[in-house]
Amino acid sequence: MRIELLVGAEEFWTRMCEDLRGAKESAYIQTFSFEGDRVGTRLGREMQRASAADRRLFIDSYSLLYHSDRLVLGPAWRSRSLRTEVALTHRWVRRLRDEGVGVRFGNPLGPWPIRLARRSHKKIAAFDDRVVYLGGINFSEHNFAWHDMMLRVESPVLARLLSDDYRASWVGRPIAFDRCVDPFRVLSLNGRGNAEGFRPLLDAIDGAARSIDVISAYLSHPFTGYLARARERGVRVRLLMPGANNKSNLARHMVERAARAGFELLRFPGMSHMKAMMIDGEQLVFGSSNFDFMSYHVLEEHVVMTRDPDVIRSFVDRVWTPDTARSVASPVRSSLGTRLGDAAVRVGAGLAARLALPTEGARRSVLDPSIRRT
């Protein structure tokens, strides 16, 4: 198994294009957002040129609601640039379908709150049951401009597992599982019974003895509560958050939680879209989840846990050490603004909890003997 940590969109793009161009049988890409800007155009052209027999692009229907962090059906629609980008997005979808590329929008929108809230937040790329990418990068200009990472893994077992997951999502039946593919434990959350699915991560937080280092732009309930409990035990908790956050209420909420629980707060210059957690310097958690209330209650996510020393060393050397060196230790003070932001997030978390759906039947990875850890 070969594992590469790719920091920044261009590193990811370069390696992914090499694998996409070399794929012969299948090329599967799943993204939370796809926009018809320069990045979306680059991806469209690569998908057109790819020679894989089965080429598919799976986009969550979030991209029908939001473009460049702006609500399409709102005041932003007055912007000519937004209208142009939306039109280009749909033009690229039609063009790709005409060229034989399967394009599908997942989780169709509907009038009920649960139909609006339930989204697939997964980001993967899988090629020929040989190599797979996991992480947090979407295909749009503003996402490519953010600080982020992806993991590239050459593993037929892991690639087949996530290709099966992809195909299940493609037909509208996302699956939940907990599988070990050495050196990774992969949690797939399908938006039903996510609280149960997150249990391995929450148990790991509860088991921390010395330190928990978190990188997140949107950290919130219930993860902040578990981190606060760790801090009460004397565990050092450091939170690296973006200095320029695209979600202001969540930024204020994180400061308020840090002030109440005694977290150390570091602010990264600009927008970091990273999502990672390192526990006692011995376990790394990453994937698509932001460790937030939406992931915990309703979103489809991938969470990957590993104790592999080489992966952790690469993360420390390429992400944690340089990012903390660039960041500024921030005074942690409660204020009216942070309390209001915290209250808004708690209301949102309460609404998401009301929308949470129970698991459909038993979780297969636990009770079904046909699903074995590999």
VOBA-136663 format. One record per residue (C-alpha): residue in three letters; residue number from 1; x, y, z. Coordinates in nm, 3 decimals, padded with zeros to 5 digits. Example, Ala and Ser with C-alpha at 12.3 -4.5 7.8 and 13.67 -1.06 7.14 Angstrom:
2
+---------+-----+---------+---------+---------+
! residuo ! num !      xx !      yy !      zz !
+---------+-----+---------+---------+---------+
!     Ala !   1 !  01.230 ! -00.450 !  00.780 !
!     Ser !   2 !  01.367 ! -00.106 !  00.714 !
+---------+-----+---------+---------+---------+
This chain:
374
+---------+-----+---------+---------+---------+
! residuo ! num !      xx !      yy !      zz !
+---------+-----+---------+---------+---------+
!     Met !   1 !  00.000 !  00.000 !  00.000 !
!     Arg !   2 !  00.132 !  00.342 ! -00.096 !
!     Ile !   3 !  00.002 !  00.646 !  00.093 !
!     Glu !   4 !  00.056 !  01.011 !  00.002 !
!     Leu !   5 ! -00.061 !  01.318 !  00.190 !
!     Leu !   6 ! -00.141 !  01.591 ! -00.062 !
!     Val !   7 ! -00.150 !  01.943 !  00.078 !
!     Gly !   8 ! -00.328 !  02.207 ! -00.127 !
!     Ala !   9 ! -00.557 !  02.177 ! -00.425 !
!     Glu !  10 ! -00.284 !  02.183 ! -00.688 !
!     Glu !  11 ! -00.099 !  01.885 ! -00.538 !
!     Phe !  12 ! -00.425 !  01.696 ! -00.532 !
!     Trp !  13 ! -00.519 !  01.806 ! -00.882 !
!     Thr !  14 ! -00.186 !  01.701 ! -01.034 !
!     Arg !  15 ! -00.191 !  01.352 ! -00.885 !
!     Met !  16 ! -00.562 !  01.298 ! -00.947 !
!     Cys !  17 ! -00.532 !  01.393 ! -01.314 !
!     Glu !  18 ! -00.249 !  01.143 ! -01.359 !
!     Asp !  19 ! -00.470 !  00.868 ! -01.219 !
!     Leu !  20 ! -00.777 !  00.983 ! -01.414 !
!     Arg !  21 ! -00.583 !  00.983 ! -01.741 !
!     Gly !  22 ! -00.444 !  00.637 ! -01.668 !
!     Ala !  23 ! -00.775 !  00.478 ! -01.566 !
!     Lys !  24 ! -00.900 !  00.210 ! -01.804 !
!     Glu !  25 ! -01.205 !  00.058 ! -01.639 !
!     Ser !  26 ! -01.360 !  00.308 ! -01.397 !
!     Ala !  27 ! -01.321 !  00.670 ! -01.291 !
!     Tyr !  28 ! -01.550 !  00.779 ! -01.008 !
!     Ile !  29 ! -01.550 !  01.129 ! -00.861 !
!     Gln !  30 ! -01.782 !  01.241 ! -00.582 !
!     Thr !  31 ! -01.802 !  01.598 ! -00.460 !
!     Phe !  32 ! -02.018 !  01.812 ! -00.235 !
!     Ser !  33 ! -01.999 !  02.103 ! -00.477 !
!     Phe !  34 ! -01.916 !  02.142 ! -00.844 !
!     Glu !  35 ! -01.926 !  02.481 ! -01.015 !
!     Gly !  36 ! -01.883 !  02.582 ! -01.376 !
!     Asp !  37 ! -01.591 !  02.815 ! -01.307 !
!     Arg !  38 ! -01.229 !  02.761 ! -01.407 !
!     Val !  39 ! -01.190 !  02.464 ! -01.172 !
!     Gly !  40 ! -01.513 !  02.301 ! -01.283 !
!     Thr !  41 ! -01.412 !  02.357 ! -01.645 !
!     Arg !  42 ! -01.074 !  02.193 ! -01.585 !
!     Leu !  43 ! -01.244 !  01.891 ! -01.433 !
!     Gly !  44 ! -01.498 !  01.874 ! -01.714 !
!     Arg !  45 ! -01.227 !  01.870 ! -01.978 !
!     Glu !  46 ! -01.033 !  01.599 ! -01.796 !
!     Met !  47 ! -01.345 !  01.386 ! -01.767 !
!     Gln !  48 ! -01.412 !  01.435 ! -02.137 !
!     Arg !  49 ! -01.063 !  01.320 ! -02.230 !
!     Ala !  50 ! -01.050 !  01.027 ! -01.989 !
!     Ser !  51 ! -01.050 !  00.683 ! -02.151 !
!     Ala !  52 ! -01.204 !  00.480 ! -01.867 !
!     Ala !  53 ! -01.502 !  00.277 ! -01.982 !
!     Asp !  54 ! -01.710 !  00.387 ! -01.684 !
!     Arg !  55 ! -01.676 !  00.760 ! -01.609 !
!     Arg !  56 ! -01.901 !  00.915 ! -01.346 !
!     Leu !  57 ! -01.932 !  01.243 ! -01.161 !
!     Phe !  58 ! -02.158 !  01.241 ! -00.855 !
!     Ile !  59 ! -02.253 !  01.587 ! -00.721 !
!     Asp !  60 ! -02.465 !  01.658 ! -00.420 !
!     Ser !  61 ! -02.770 !  01.873 ! -00.494 !
!     Tyr !  62 ! -02.617 !  02.136 ! -00.266 !
!     Ser !  63 ! -02.466 !  02.270 ! -00.590 !
!     Leu !  64 ! -02.817 !  02.348 ! -00.711 !
!     Leu !  65 ! -02.868 !  02.570 ! -00.406 !
!     Tyr !  66 ! -02.533 !  02.738 ! -00.348 !
!     His !  67 ! -02.260 !  02.873 ! -00.575 !
!     Ser !  68 ! -01.948 !  03.042 ! -00.444 !
!     Asp !  69 ! -02.099 !  03.033 ! -00.095 !
!     Arg !  70 ! -02.402 !  03.229 ! -00.217 !
!     Leu !  71 ! -02.762 !  03.112 ! -00.210 !
!     Val !  72 ! -02.879 !  03.088 ! -00.570 !
!     Leu !  73 ! -03.245 !  03.161 ! -00.491 !
!     Gly !  74 ! -03.174 !  03.481 ! -00.301 !
!     Pro !  75 ! -03.051 !  03.837 ! -00.338 !
!     Ala !  76 ! -02.721 !  03.712 ! -00.484 !
!     Trp !  77 ! -02.912 !  03.612 ! -00.799 !
!     Arg !  78 ! -02.897 !  03.977 ! -00.901 !
!     Ser !  79 ! -02.524 !  03.924 ! -00.962 !
!     Arg !  80 ! -02.456 !  03.868 ! -01.329 !
!     Ser !  81 ! -02.141 !  03.670 ! -01.251 !
!     Leu !  82 ! -02.342 !  03.429 ! -01.034 !
!     Arg !  83 ! -02.606 !  03.376 ! -01.301 !
!     Thr !  84 ! -02.335 !  03.314 ! -01.558 !
!     Glu !  85 ! -02.161 !  03.061 ! -01.335 !
!     Val !  86 ! -02.484 !  02.874 ! -01.268 !
!     Ala !  87 ! -02.557 !  02.860 ! -01.641 !
!     Leu !  88 ! -02.204 !  02.734 ! -01.712 !
!     Thr !  89 ! -02.241 !  02.464 ! -01.446 !
!     His !  90 ! -02.553 !  02.325 ! -01.611 !
!     Arg !  91 ! -02.394 !  02.357 ! -01.954 !
!     Trp !  92 ! -02.101 !  02.145 ! -01.839 !
!     Val !  93 ! -02.337 !  01.884 ! -01.695 !
!     Arg !  94 ! -02.518 !  01.858 ! -02.030 !
!     Arg !  95 ! -02.190 !  01.848 ! -02.222 !
!     Leu !  96 ! -02.047 !  01.569 ! -02.009 !
!     Arg !  97 ! -02.362 !  01.363 ! -02.040 !
!     Asp !  98 ! -02.355 !  01.410 ! -02.417 !
!     Glu !  99 ! -01.997 !  01.277 ! -02.417 !
!     Gly ! 100 ! -02.091 !  00.960 ! -02.229 !
!     Val ! 101 ! -01.996 !  01.068 ! -01.877 !
!     Gly ! 102 ! -02.250 !  00.975 ! -01.613 !
!     Val ! 103 ! -02.343 !  01.284 ! -01.411 !
!     Arg ! 104 ! -02.591 !  01.266 ! -01.127 !
!     Phe ! 105 ! -02.707 !  01.505 ! -00.856 !
!     Gly ! 106 ! -02.752 !  01.316 ! -00.530 !
!     Asn ! 107 ! -03.011 !  01.372 ! -00.258 !
!     Pro ! 108 ! -03.275 !  01.553 ! -00.466 !
!     Leu ! 109 ! -03.416 !  01.867 ! -00.312 !
!     Gly ! 110 ! -03.766 !  01.881 ! -00.175 !
!     Pro ! 111 ! -03.996 !  02.113 !  00.020 !
!     Trp ! 112 ! -03.958 !  01.938 !  00.355 !
!     Pro ! 113 ! -03.675 !  02.038 !  00.592 !
!     Ile ! 114 ! -03.530 !  01.687 !  00.597 !
!     Arg ! 115 ! -03.504 !  01.692 !  00.215 !
!     Leu ! 116 ! -03.316 !  02.020 !  00.230 !
!     Ala ! 117 ! -03.084 !  01.929 !  00.516 !
!     Arg ! 118 ! -02.979 !  01.578 !  00.418 !
!     Arg ! 119 ! -02.677 !  01.610 !  00.196 !
!     Ser ! 120 ! -02.383 !  01.393 !  00.095 !
!     His ! 121 ! -02.071 !  01.571 !  00.215 !
!     Lys ! 122 ! -01.833 !  01.301 !  00.089 !
!     Lys ! 123 ! -01.538 !  01.382 ! -00.136 !
!     Ile ! 124 ! -01.368 !  01.088 ! -00.302 !
!     Ala ! 125 ! -01.205 !  00.992 ! -00.629 !
!     Ala ! 126 ! -01.155 !  00.624 ! -00.712 !
!     Phe ! 127 ! -00.990 !  00.476 ! -01.019 !
!     Asp ! 128 ! -00.983 !  00.116 ! -01.150 !
!     Asp ! 129 ! -01.024 ! -00.043 ! -00.805 !
!     Arg ! 130 ! -00.660 !  00.054 ! -00.760 !
!     Val ! 131 ! -00.628 !  00.399 ! -00.608 !
!     Val ! 132 ! -00.857 !  00.622 ! -00.405 !
!     Tyr ! 133 ! -00.850 !  00.978 ! -00.270 !
!     Leu ! 134 ! -01.016 !  01.091 !  00.054 !
!     Gly ! 135 ! -01.037 !  01.433 !  00.214 !
!     Gly ! 136 ! -01.213 !  01.765 !  00.197 !
!     Ile ! 137 ! -01.151 !  01.934 ! -00.140 !
!     Asn ! 138 ! -01.445 !  02.032 ! -00.364 !
!     Phe ! 139 ! -01.435 !  02.133 ! -00.730 !
!     Ser ! 140 ! -01.482 !  02.509 ! -00.737 !
!     Glu ! 141 ! -01.250 !  02.808 ! -00.750 !
!     His ! 142 ! -01.314 !  02.925 ! -00.397 !
!     Asn ! 143 ! -01.262 !  02.573 ! -00.259 !
!     Phe ! 144 ! -00.937 !  02.534 ! -00.453 !
!     Ala ! 145 ! -00.820 !  02.865 ! -00.303 !
!     Trp ! 146 ! -00.869 !  02.736 !  00.052 !
!     His ! 147 ! -00.603 !  02.553 !  00.250 !
!     Asp ! 148 ! -00.697 !  02.184 !  00.248 !
!     Met ! 149 ! -00.567 !  01.831 !  00.201 !
!     Met ! 150 ! -00.646 !  01.494 !  00.047 !
!     Leu ! 151 ! -00.495 !  01.151 !  00.108 !
!     Arg ! 152 ! -00.405 !  00.934 ! -00.191 !
!     Val ! 153 ! -00.400 !  00.561 ! -00.119 !
!     Glu ! 154 ! -00.297 !  00.285 ! -00.359 !
!     Ser ! 155 ! -00.490 ! -00.013 ! -00.223 !
!     Pro ! 156 ! -00.717 ! -00.243 ! -00.427 !
!     Val ! 157 ! -00.908 ! -00.340 ! -00.112 !
!     Leu ! 158 ! -00.977 !  00.019 ! -00.005 !
!     Ala ! 159 ! -01.047 !  00.130 ! -00.362 !
!     Arg ! 160 ! -01.302 ! -00.150 ! -00.409 !
!     Leu ! 161 ! -01.465 ! -00.072 ! -00.074 !
!     Leu ! 162 ! -01.511 !  00.295 ! -00.159 !
!     Ser ! 163 ! -01.610 !  00.221 ! -00.518 !
!     Asp ! 164 ! -01.888 !  00.001 ! -00.382 !
!     Asp ! 165 ! -01.984 !  00.284 ! -00.147 !
!     Tyr ! 166 ! -01.986 !  00.522 ! -00.443 !
!     Arg ! 167 ! -02.212 !  00.300 ! -00.652 !
!     Ala ! 168 ! -02.454 !  00.261 ! -00.362 !
!     Ser ! 169 ! -02.475 !  00.638 ! -00.325 !
!     Trp ! 170 ! -02.517 !  00.668 ! -00.702 !
!     Val ! 171 ! -02.844 !  00.473 ! -00.691 !
!     Gly ! 172 ! -02.968 !  00.660 ! -00.384 !
!     Arg ! 173 ! -02.893 !  00.391 ! -00.124 !
!     Pro ! 174 ! -02.587 !  00.515 !  00.067 !
!     Ile ! 175 ! -02.451 !  00.257 !  00.308 !
!     Ala ! 176 ! -02.308 !  00.279 !  00.658 !
!     Phe ! 177 ! -02.013 !  00.067 !  00.758 !
!     Asp ! 178 ! -01.716 !  00.042 !  00.990 !
!     Arg ! 179 ! -01.429 ! -00.140 !  00.817 !
!     Cys ! 180 ! -01.062 ! -00.185 !  00.887 !
!     Val ! 181 ! -00.831 ! -00.183 !  00.585 !
!     Asp ! 182 ! -00.487 ! -00.170 !  00.742 !
!     Pro ! 183 ! -00.366 !  00.083 !  00.847 !
!     Phe ! 184 ! -00.705 !  00.259 !  00.831 !
!     Arg ! 185 ! -01.037 !  00.227 !  01.006 !
!     Val ! 186 ! -01.296 !  00.368 !  00.768 !
!     Leu ! 187 ! -01.633 !  00.487 !  00.894 !
!     Ser ! 188 ! -01.896 !  00.552 !  00.629 !
!     Leu ! 189 ! -02.197 !  00.744 !  00.758 !
!     Asn ! 190 ! -02.513 !  00.743 !  00.551 !
!     Gly ! 191 ! -02.715 !  01.010 !  00.732 !
!     Arg ! 192 ! -02.907 !  00.754 !  00.938 !
!     Gly ! 193 ! -02.792 !  00.667 !  01.286 !
!     Asn ! 194 ! -02.481 !  00.884 !  01.251 !
!     Ala ! 195 ! -02.452 !  00.915 !  01.629 !
!     Glu ! 196 ! -02.382 !  00.542 !  01.643 !
!     Gly ! 197 ! -02.143 !  00.569 !  01.350 !
!     Phe ! 198 ! -01.936 !  00.838 !  01.521 !
!     Arg ! 199 ! -01.894 !  00.630 !  01.837 !
!     Pro ! 200 ! -01.536 !  00.513 !  01.757 !
!     Leu ! 201 ! -01.421 !  00.875 !  01.726 !
!     Leu ! 202 ! -01.600 !  00.987 !  02.042 !
!     Asp ! 203 ! -01.454 !  00.690 !  02.231 !
!     Ala ! 204 ! -01.108 !  00.791 !  02.108 !
!     Ile ! 205 ! -01.160 !  01.145 !  02.241 !
!     Asp ! 206 ! -01.275 !  01.003 !  02.573 !
!     Gly ! 207 ! -00.963 !  00.787 !  02.581 !
!     Ala ! 208 ! -00.716 !  01.072 !  02.522 !
!     Ala ! 209 ! -00.454 !  01.096 !  02.796 !
!     Arg ! 210 ! -00.232 !  01.389 !  02.701 !
!     Ser ! 211 ! -00.335 !  01.599 !  02.402 !
!     Ile ! 212 ! -00.593 !  01.653 !  02.130 !
!     Asp ! 213 ! -00.505 !  01.880 !  01.838 !
!     Val ! 214 ! -00.792 !  01.979 !  01.612 !
!     Ile ! 215 ! -00.800 !  02.159 !  01.278 !
!     Ser ! 216 ! -01.151 !  02.263 !  01.181 !
!     Ala ! 217 ! -01.339 !  02.562 !  01.046 !
!     Tyr ! 218 ! -01.675 !  02.450 !  01.181 !
!     Leu ! 219 ! -01.616 !  02.251 !  01.501 !
!     Ser ! 220 ! -01.937 !  02.227 !  01.704 !
!     His ! 221 ! -02.176 !  02.004 !  01.900 !
!     Pro ! 222 ! -02.129 !  01.734 !  02.020 !
!     Phe ! 223 ! -01.756 !  01.726 !  01.957 !
!     Thr ! 224 ! -01.693 !  02.044 !  02.154 !
!     Gly ! 225 ! -01.861 !  01.882 !  02.453 !
!     Tyr ! 226 ! -01.639 !  01.573 !  02.435 !
!     Leu ! 227 ! -01.332 !  01.793 !  02.398 !
!     Ala ! 228 ! -01.440 !  01.998 !  02.700 !
!     Arg ! 229 ! -01.471 !  01.678 !  02.900 !
!     Ala ! 230 ! -01.118 !  01.580 !  02.793 !
!     Arg ! 231 ! -00.993 !  01.922 !  02.903 !
!     Glu ! 232 ! -01.150 !  01.869 !  03.245 !
!     Arg ! 233 ! -00.936 !  01.555 !  03.277 !
!     Gly ! 234 ! -00.625 !  01.762 !  03.215 !
!     Val ! 235 ! -00.586 !  01.684 !  02.844 !
!     Arg ! 236 ! -00.434 !  01.968 !  02.645 !
!     Val ! 237 ! -00.676 !  02.074 !  02.369 !
!     Arg ! 238 ! -00.556 !  02.295 !  02.086 !
!     Leu ! 239 ! -00.788 !  02.421 !  01.815 !
!     Leu ! 240 ! -00.651 !  02.558 !  01.489 !
!     Met ! 241 ! -00.924 !  02.757 !  01.316 !
!     Pro ! 242 ! -00.920 !  02.988 !  01.013 !
!     Gly ! 243 ! -00.862 !  03.356 !  01.071 !
!     Ala ! 244 ! -01.107 !  03.432 !  00.789 !
!     Asn ! 245 ! -01.402 !  03.194 !  00.828 !
!     Asn ! 246 ! -01.679 !  03.180 !  00.569 !
!     Lys ! 247 ! -01.930 !  03.093 !  00.844 !
!     Ser ! 248 ! -01.918 !  03.371 !  01.101 !
!     Asn ! 249 ! -02.155 !  03.224 !  01.358 !
!     Leu ! 250 ! -01.954 !  02.904 !  01.376 !
!     Ala ! 251 ! -01.636 !  03.106 !  01.418 !
!     Arg ! 252 ! -01.787 !  03.294 !  01.711 !
!     His ! 253 ! -01.925 !  02.971 !  01.856 !
!     Met ! 254 ! -01.578 !  02.812 !  01.849 !
!     Val ! 255 ! -01.430 !  03.106 !  02.040 !
!     Glu ! 256 ! -01.707 !  03.087 !  02.300 !
!     Arg ! 257 ! -01.660 !  02.713 !  02.346 !
!     Ala ! 258 ! -01.283 !  02.761 !  02.375 !
!     Ala ! 259 ! -01.334 !  03.031 !  02.639 !
!     Arg ! 260 ! -01.567 !  02.815 !  02.845 !
!     Ala ! 261 ! -01.366 !  02.493 !  02.823 !
!     Gly ! 262 ! -01.010 !  02.627 !  02.827 !
!     Phe ! 263 ! -00.903 !  02.526 !  02.477 !
!     Glu ! 264 ! -00.594 !  02.689 !  02.330 !
!     Leu ! 265 ! -00.690 !  02.876 !  02.014 !
!     Leu ! 266 ! -00.470 !  02.931 !  01.707 !
!     Arg ! 267 ! -00.582 !  03.134 !  01.407 !
!     Phe ! 268 ! -00.457 !  03.037 !  01.064 !
!     Pro ! 269 ! -00.408 !  03.326 !  00.819 !
!     Gly ! 270 ! -00.688 !  03.311 !  00.564 !
!     Met ! 271 ! -00.934 !  03.028 !  00.514 !
!     Ser ! 272 ! -00.836 !  02.674 !  00.613 !
!     His ! 273 ! -01.087 !  02.408 !  00.513 !
!     Met ! 274 ! -00.882 !  02.131 !  00.675 !
!     Lys ! 275 ! -01.054 !  01.881 !  00.900 !
!     Ala ! 276 ! -00.827 !  01.666 !  01.114 !
!     Met ! 277 ! -00.785 !  01.557 !  01.473 !
!     Met ! 278 ! -00.469 !  01.416 !  01.631 !
!     Ile ! 279 ! -00.507 !  01.234 !  01.962 !
!     Asp ! 280 ! -00.204 !  01.193 !  02.193 !
!     Gly ! 281 !  00.017 !  01.229 !  01.886 !
!     Glu ! 282 ! -00.059 !  00.862 !  01.816 !
!     Gln ! 283 ! -00.388 !  00.860 !  01.628 !
!     Leu ! 284 ! -00.496 !  01.073 !  01.332 !
!     Val ! 285 ! -00.857 !  01.130 !  01.226 !
!     Phe ! 286 ! -00.942 !  01.287 !  00.890 !
!     Gly ! 287 ! -01.189 !  01.264 !  00.603 !
!     Ser ! 288 ! -01.484 !  01.475 !  00.491 !
!     Ser ! 289 ! -01.642 !  01.549 !  00.831 !
!     Asn ! 290 ! -01.596 !  01.892 !  00.988 !
!     Phe ! 291 ! -01.665 !  01.752 !  01.337 !
!     Asp ! 292 ! -01.983 !  01.957 !  01.344 !
!     Phe ! 293 ! -02.350 !  01.908 !  01.431 !
!     Met ! 294 ! -02.459 !  01.861 !  01.071 !
!     Ser ! 295 ! -02.217 !  01.572 !  01.023 !
!     Tyr ! 296 ! -02.322 !  01.421 !  01.354 !
!     His ! 297 ! -02.693 !  01.427 !  01.279 !
!     Val ! 298 ! -02.778 !  01.426 !  00.907 !
!     Leu ! 299 ! -02.490 !  01.432 !  00.656 !
!     Glu ! 300 ! -02.332 !  01.146 !  00.464 !
!     Glu ! 301 ! -01.963 !  01.144 !  00.553 !
!     His ! 302 ! -01.638 !  00.949 !  00.552 !
!     Val ! 303 ! -01.425 !  00.945 !  00.866 !
!     Val ! 304 ! -01.085 !  00.774 !  00.859 !
!     Met ! 305 ! -00.884 !  00.683 !  01.169 !
!     Thr ! 306 ! -00.524 !  00.561 !  01.170 !
!     Arg ! 307 ! -00.234 !  00.495 !  01.404 !
!     Asp ! 308 !  00.014 !  00.450 !  01.122 !
!     Pro ! 309 !  00.332 !  00.634 !  01.233 !
!     Asp ! 310 !  00.434 !  00.728 !  00.878 !
!     Val ! 311 !  00.096 !  00.888 !  00.803 !
!     Ile ! 312 !  00.100 !  01.074 !  01.134 !
!     Arg ! 313 !  00.458 !  01.190 !  01.080 !
!     Ser ! 314 !  00.367 !  01.318 !  00.733 !
!     Phe ! 315 !  00.069 !  01.506 !  00.879 !
!     Val ! 316 !  00.281 !  01.662 !  01.154 !
!     Asp ! 317 !  00.561 !  01.759 !  00.914 !
!     Arg ! 318 !  00.346 !  01.885 !  00.630 !
!     Val ! 319 !  00.039 !  02.024 !  00.807 !
!     Trp ! 320 !  00.042 !  02.067 !  01.183 !
!     Thr ! 321 !  00.395 !  02.203 !  01.229 !
!     Pro ! 322 !  00.396 !  02.453 !  00.939 !
!     Asp ! 323 !  00.034 !  02.558 !  00.996 !
!     Thr ! 324 !  00.084 !  02.630 !  01.365 !
!     Ala ! 325 !  00.405 !  02.818 !  01.282 !
!     Arg ! 326 !  00.206 !  03.042 !  01.045 !
!     Ser ! 327 ! -00.078 !  03.088 !  01.293 !
!     Val ! 328 ! -00.123 !  03.334 !  01.576 !
!     Ala ! 329 ! -00.218 !  03.234 !  01.929 !
!     Ser ! 330 ! -00.549 !  03.407 !  01.989 !
!     Pro ! 331 ! -00.676 !  03.545 !  02.319 !
!     Val ! 332 ! -00.979 !  03.344 !  02.419 !
!     Arg ! 333 ! -01.244 !  03.574 !  02.558 !
!     Ser ! 334 ! -01.618 !  03.550 !  02.578 !
!     Ser ! 335 ! -01.811 !  03.850 !  02.446 !
!     Leu ! 336 ! -02.162 !  03.940 !  02.344 !
!     Gly ! 337 ! -02.076 !  03.848 !  01.985 !
!     Thr ! 338 ! -01.936 !  03.505 !  02.075 !
!     Arg ! 339 ! -02.233 !  03.431 !  02.300 !
!     Leu ! 340 ! -02.479 !  03.524 !  02.025 !
!     Gly ! 341 ! -02.289 !  03.310 !  01.773 !
!     Asp ! 342 ! -02.287 !  03.023 !  02.022 !
!     Ala ! 343 ! -02.662 !  03.058 !  02.078 !
!     Ala ! 344 ! -02.728 !  03.054 !  01.702 !
!     Val ! 345 ! -02.522 !  02.738 !  01.657 !
!     Arg ! 346 ! -02.695 !  02.568 !  01.949 !
!     Val ! 347 ! -03.030 !  02.644 !  01.789 !
!     Gly ! 348 ! -02.904 !  02.498 !  01.462 !
!     Ala ! 349 ! -02.776 !  02.188 !  01.640 !
!     Gly ! 350 ! -03.113 !  02.143 !  01.806 !
!     Leu ! 351 ! -03.294 !  02.162 !  01.473 !
!     Ala ! 352 ! -03.050 !  01.916 !  01.316 !
!     Ala ! 353 ! -03.109 !  01.676 !  01.605 !
!     Arg ! 354 ! -03.482 !  01.692 !  01.532 !
!     Leu ! 355 ! -03.410 !  01.592 !  01.172 !
!     Ala ! 356 ! -03.184 !  01.300 !  01.265 !
!     Leu ! 357 ! -03.311 !  00.967 !  01.135 !
!     Pro ! 358 ! -03.265 !  00.633 !  01.312 !
!     Thr ! 359 ! -03.055 !  00.357 !  01.163 !
!     Glu ! 360 ! -03.244 !  00.139 !  00.915 !
!     Gly ! 361 ! -03.195 ! -00.203 !  01.071 !
!     Ala ! 362 ! -02.873 ! -00.307 !  01.240 !
!     Arg ! 363 ! -02.543 ! -00.157 !  01.135 !
!     Arg ! 364 ! -02.406 ! -00.421 !  00.898 !
!     Ser ! 365 ! -02.042 ! -00.389 !  01.001 !
!     Val ! 366 ! -02.134 ! -00.487 !  01.356 !
!     Leu ! 367 ! -02.391 ! -00.762 !  01.318 !
!     Asp ! 368 ! -02.380 ! -00.899 !  00.966 !
!     Pro ! 369 ! -02.127 ! -01.186 !  00.954 !
!     Ser ! 370 ! -02.095 ! -01.141 !  00.577 !
!     Ile ! 371 ! -01.924 ! -00.807 !  00.636 !
!     Arg ! 372 ! -01.578 ! -00.877 !  00.768 !
!     Arg ! 373 ! -01.288 ! -00.649 !  00.841 !
!     Thr ! 374 ! -01.014 ! -00.675 !  00.586 !
+---------+-----+---------+---------+---------+
